[in-house]
Amino acid sequence: MFFLYKLLFSRFYLVRAELVDGQIYYQAAPSRVHQRILDELHTAINNYIKSKAGFCEVYPAPFAVKLYEDKKAIVEPDISVIYNRDKLTDRGCTGAPDWIIEIVSPGNSSHDYIRKLNLYADAGVREYWIVDPITQTILVYNLEETHFQVGTYTFHDKIKANIYDDLWIDFSDIRL
């Protein structure tokens, strides 16, 4: 019985799911490299916010984001940065975060590159980064209506966060 309980308990936590346009998308548990990148990026952003006595909040996954009040879209970005604390609830965030970072996992790349890019742009996310550990590339989308832009970088680059005046993240410092 203990084995069965452990097996069921383990499987419960190995599966993540998101709701996009009323459809459920399941995701496997992230890899160790994925988690390392997540930890490094979250730490860098959080330390920056603290050093500036900033008022915005940064949350790593698991953190639920309900992008719209009237649409069925609940996602779990790897990193969410929210300026407006009124969007925060005890259960996550209601409304678009200002900055979202997704770290690509094998098997779900189209979800991050296509589906979520369109979803986040439509919802009003200001900046969206797609970090791909396999190709060691980072796509940086500035989604603000007046100047939609995309930049392509590598894990050897130092990248400026567009929503801040002076936050740079040096990907060569990330320990893989």
N, C-alpha and C positions, 0 to 999 in steps of 0.2 A: 504494500500500500504506500509506503514512503517513497519508493521508486516512482510509482505512478503519479503521486502528488508532485514530486520533484520534476518529473517529465512535463506534466501539465503546467506547472508553475513556470518552468523555464521557457516553454513554448509561448506562454502568454506574454512574456516580456521580450521575446525575440522578434515579434511582429509589430510593425508600426503601420498605421493606416492614415490616409488622408481622404477627404471628401471634396471632389472637384466636380462642379456641375451635376451634383447629385449622384456621381459614380464614386465608388470606393476604390482606392488604389492602395494595395498592400506593398510594404517595403520590408526587405530582410533587415536583420540587425546590421548596423554599420560595422565596418572593419576597424582594426586597430589603427591603421593609418588615417582613416576618416576621423576617428576620435582624437587622434593626436593633432591633426590640423584644426579641428573644431576647438580643442582646448587652447591651442596657441593663439588662434584668432580672437576667441572670446577674451582671453587674458589681455591681449594687446589693446583691444577696444575698451574693455572695462578699465584698465589702468589709465588709458588716455582720458576717459570721462572723469574718473576720480581726480586725476592731476589738474583738470580744468574746473573742478567743482561743478561739473555739468549736471544738468537736471534731467537729461534723458536716461533711459533705461536700456540695458542690453541683456538679452536672454538667450541661452543656448537651448537646443532641443533636449528633452521634450518640452515644448511650449506651444500651446494651441493658439492659432490665429484664425479668427473668424473674419474673413475679409469684407463681407457685406452683411447687412442686416437682413436683406430680402432674398439673397441667393444662397444656394447650398454650396458653400466653399469654406471648408475648415482645413487648414494646412498646418504643417509642423516644420517650419523652416529650421535649418541648422542653427542659424543665428538671426535674431530679430533685434533691431534697434528702433526704439520708439521715443519720439520727442514729447508727444502729447500724453501725459500720464492719465488723462481722462479716458483714454482708450483701454487702460489696463483694468482687469477685473481679477477676482480671485482665481479664475479659471483660465486666464490667458489675456489675449488682446482682442478687442472688437474694433475692426477698422484696419486700414493698411499701415504697417510699420513704415518708417521712413527709409530704412536700409535693411535689405535681406541678403544673407549669404547662404547659398546652397553648396554643399560638397557632394559631387557626383559619386554615386556608387555604381558598380557594374550592374547592368540590367535595368537601370532606371534613368539612363541619360536623356532619353527623349522627354521624360517627365520634367526634368529640370531645364533642358535647353529649349523646349517648345511650349509645352502646356503651361508650365509655371511662368515662363517669361511673359506670355500673353496674359495670363491671369493677373500677375503682379502689375504689369503695365496698365491694364484696365482698372485695377483696384486703386491705383494712385500711389504705389510704392515709388519713391523718388530715386532709389539706387538699388541695383541688383547685381550681385557678384555670383558667378558660377565658377567654382574651384574644382578642377579635374585632376585628381592625384595620378591618374594613369598617364595622361598626356602631359602632366605638369604645366597646365595652362590655366589662366584665369581670364574670364570674360567679365568686363566691367561695363554694365549698362547704366547710363544716366537716363532715367525715364521721365524726367521732368518735361512737361509739354512744350516748353519754349525751345528746348535744345536736346532732342533725343540723340544720344551718341553711344557708340560702343568702342571699347578699347580692348586689345588683346595683349596679354602679358604672360610671362613664364615664372617659374619658381626661382628665378635668378633676379627678378625685378623688385623694385621698391615702388609700391602703388599708393597713390593718393586717394583717400576717401573723399569723394566729391561733396558730400554733405557737411564736411568739416573744413575749416580753413587750413589746418596744419596737421592733420593726422595722415601719416604715411605708414604703411605696413610693408616691412621688408620680408619678402617670402624666402629669401636666402637664409634668414635666421630660423626658419621653422625646421625643427628637428623631425625628420622622418625616420 
